Amino acid sequence: MTHRQFLETASARLEYQFVQPVASTSPTLVLLHEGLGSLELWKDFPVQLAEACGAPVLIYSRQGYGRSSPVPLPRPLDYLSVAGPDELEHVLDGLALEQVVLVGHSDGASIALAYAARQDPRVRGVVVLAPHVDVEPVSIDGVRRTVKAYARGDLRERLQAYHGDNLDGAFRGWSETWLNPAFAAWNLHGALSHIRVPLLAIQGHDDEFATPAQLERIAREVGGPCQTVLLDHCRHFPQNQARARVLTLITDFLTTSLR
């Protein structure tokens, strides 16, 4: 794994890091973290993913997370479908990446889907873990439980090491947006049919932030090849709670779909 570096875009300074297998010619797997995630919160998953797939992996913290620049609050209600994809484009441009597979988790999965719908020819495929394409009551319930845990201090203490001075901004930018009554109308329904590249969507059967209806809508509406997998005994973090299975699924997807 390379040392952490920083990319200057027009609006932010973003931390990033590469995991680079020896002599790989595969597309770069670009990891897009969840709503409270960061570069460091992927922990050892990027290294294991690179080893399993034999592909380079890029990790970065979006603006407002980790050691990247702070983000102004409140976040716009379309941050998953506009601001996040715009920032991703700046990253691909700034790092001169020519072929990529987007691998997003939760909020990052929504950003990956929204960006794939733009049909950037650099995107060869998409993998989404615990994706959101609209807002469900169970999603709001999950955010409310997380807000209570943060207020008690235990979650705040765990996240402090990963976000530093960005901590409160990262948490408020995520939670206050999802709990805004107007955010209930947000969705990616109109974007899904524009996704033409191969797509793998993975969700835990016991996901506390979404129902299997997310996978069902993706499978029904995307415009290209699509595989959906609902994992038993798994919640909102398939890459942690069912890692061996997820690594196998992604490896097989890259082998069979990106020939």
Residue pairs with C-beta under 8 A, 6 or more apart in sequence:
1 17
1 18
1 19
1 20
1 46
1 47
2 17
2 18
2 19
2 20
3 17
4 15
4 16
4 17
4 39
4 67
5 15
5 16
5 17
6 13
6 14
6 15
6 16
7 13
7 14
7 16
7 60
7 90
7 91
7 94
7 95
8 94
9 87
9 90
9 91
9 94
10 90
11 63
11 69
11 90
12 63
12 68
12 69
12 71
12 87
13 68
13 69
14 60
14 61
14 62
14 63
14 68
14 69
14 87
14 91
15 39
15 60
15 61
15 66
15 67
15 68
16 39
16 58
16 59
16 60
16 61
16 91
16 95
17 39
17 46
17 58
17 59
17 60
18 56
18 57
18 58
18 59
19 46
19 47
19 49
19 50
19 56
19 57
19 59
20 50
20 56
20 57
21 50
21 51
21 54
21 55
21 56
24 54
24 55
24 56
26 53
26 54
26 55
26 56
26 254
27 55
27 99
27 100
27 101
27 124
27 125
27 258
28 55
28 56
28 57
28 58
28 97
28 99
28 100
28 101
29 49
29 50
29 53
29 55
29 56
29 57
29 58
29 100
29 101
29 103
30 57
30 58
30 88
30 91
30 92
30 97
30 100
30 101
30 102
30 103
31 42
31 45
31 46
31 49
31 57
31 58
31 59
31 60
31 103
31 104
31 105
31 108
32 62
32 84
32 88
32 102
32 103
32 104
32 105
32 107
32 108
32 109
32 111
32 112
33 39
33 41
33 42
33 59
33 61
33 62
33 65
33 105
33 107
33 108
34 105
34 106
34 107
34 108
34 130
35 106
35 107
35 174
35 178
36 146
36 159
36 170
36 171
36 174
37 65
37 105
37 106
37 107
37 108
38 61
38 65
38 66
38 67
38 162
38 163
38 170
39 59
39 60
39 61
39 66
39 67
40 66
40 162
41 66
41 162
42 59
42 239
45 239
45 240
45 243
46 57
46 59
47 57
48 243
48 247
49 55
49 57
49 103
49 247
49 250
50 56
50 57
52 247
52 248
52 250
52 251
53 247
53 250
53 251
53 254
55 101
55 254
58 91
58 95
58 97
58 100
60 68
60 91
61 67
61 68
62 68
62 84
62 87
63 69
63 70
63 71
63 87
64 70
64 71
64 75
64 166
64 169
64 170
64 173
65 163
65 166
65 170
66 162
66 163
66 164
66 166
67 164
67 166
68 166
70 165
70 166
70 169
71 169
71 173
73 169
73 172
73 173
73 176
74 173
74 176
74 177
74 180
75 83
75 173
75 174
75 176
75 177
76 82
76 83
77 177
77 180
77 182
77 183
77 186
78 186
79 173
79 177
80 107
80 110
80 111
80 114
80 132
80 186
80 188
81 110
81 111
81 114
81 186
81 188
81 191
82 114
84 107
84 108
84 110
84 111
84 114
84 115
85 111
85 114
85 115
85 118
88 102
88 111
88 115
89 115
89 120
91 97
92 100
92 120
92 122
97 122
98 122
99 122
99 124
100 122
100 123
100 124
101 123
101 124
101 125
101 126
101 127
101 254
101 258
102 112
102 115
102 116
102 123
102 125
102 126
102 127
103 112
103 126
103 127
103 128
103 129
103 250
104 110
104 111
104 112
104 113
104 126
104 127
104 128
104 129
104 131
105 128
105 129
105 130
105 237
105 239
106 129
106 130
106 131
106 132
106 209
106 236
107 132
107 174
109 128
109 129
109 130
109 131
109 132
110 131
110 132
110 133
110 188
112 126
112 127
112 128
113 126
113 128
113 131
113 133
113 188
113 191
113 192
113 195
113 218
114 188
114 191
115 123
116 123
116 126
116 194
116 195
116 197
116 199
117 188
117 191
117 192
117 194
117 195
118 194
119 194
119 196
123 197
124 197
124 198
124 258
125 197
125 198
125 199
125 200
125 253
125 254
125 257
125 258
126 195
126 197
126 198
126 199
126 200
127 199
127 200
127 201
127 202
127 250
127 253
128 199
128 200
128 201
128 202
128 218
129 202
129 203
129 237
129 238
129 239
129 246
130 202
130 203
130 204
130 207
130 209
130 210
130 236
130 237
130 238
131 201
131 203
131 210
131 214
131 215
131 218
132 139
132 209
132 210
132 214
133 187
133 188
133 189
133 192
133 214
133 217
133 218
134 186
134 187
134 188
134 189
134 214
134 217
135 178
135 183
135 184
135 185
135 186
135 187
136 210
136 211
136 213
136 214
138 208
138 209
138 210
138 211
139 178
139 209
139 210
140 178
140 179
140 184
142 208
142 209
142 236
143 174
143 175
143 178
143 179
143 209
144 179
145 208
146 155
146 175
147 175
147 179
149 155
150 156
150 171
150 175
156 167
156 171
159 167
159 170
159 171
160 167
163 170
177 183
189 217
189 221
192 217
192 218
192 221
192 222
192 223
193 221
193 222
193 223
194 223
195 222
195 223
195 224
196 223
196 224
197 224
198 224
198 225
198 226
198 253
198 257
198 258
199 218
199 222
199 224
199 225
199 226
199 227
200 226
200 227
200 228
200 229
200 249
200 250
200 253
200 257
201 214
201 215
201 218
201 219
201 226
201 227
201 228
201 229
202 228
202 229
202 231
202 238
202 246
202 249
203 210
203 212
203 214
203 215
203 228
203 229
203 230
203 231
203 238
204 230
204 231
204 234
204 235
204 236
204 237
204 238
204 241
204 242
205 212
205 230
205 231
205 232
205 233
205 234
206 233
206 234
206 235
207 234
207 235
207 236
208 235
208 236
209 236
210 236
212 230
215 228
215 230
216 228
218 226
218 228
219 226
219 228
225 257
227 253
229 249
231 238
231 242
231 245
231 246
233 241
233 242
234 241
234 242
235 241
238 245
238 246
239 246
